[in-house]
Amino acid sequence: MKSLLIISLSLPLLSALPWGTVQSAAVKGKLVCNGEPAGDVKVKLYDVDTFDPDDLMAEGVSSAKGTFQLSGSEKESTTIDPKVNIYHKCNYNGMCLKKIAIVIPKDFVTEGETPQKVFDIGEINLAGRFSGETTDCLN
């Protein structure tokens, strides 16, 4: 039991070790709300971590045409697990924002600081309901 505790407490430190490799990912897409371009929607690219907070790799907002593109890199000792979070208020009047998380396939992870491929999520109508959609007040 003591060994398991020591291992679980030391796992978050692995990503900070000098022998990790820099890896990158990129994502793009178009956001609409009820068929109209959804401009000024917050988007963030993360590396998902199991034992410590996710690493923010990039953030931005969609253009007036609803398009966005993000890319970022992170040094890890294992392959990064990128995802993009989309924070919006389409058809929602609550105080916080709705959050949609989309996992980026490992095939789109590149070694080095500059991504070689861009994962295109296509056009997403934010008016729909999405599996795993949550509300986020601290984005």
Buried (B, 14 or more C-beta within 10 A) or exposed (E): EEEEEEEEEEEEEBBEEEEBEBBBBBBBBBBBBEEEBBBEBBBBBBBEBEEEEBBEBBBEEBBEEBBBBBBBBBBBEEEBBBBBBBBBBBEEEEEBBBBBBBEBEEEBBBEEEEBEBBBEBEEBBBBEEBEEBEEEEEE
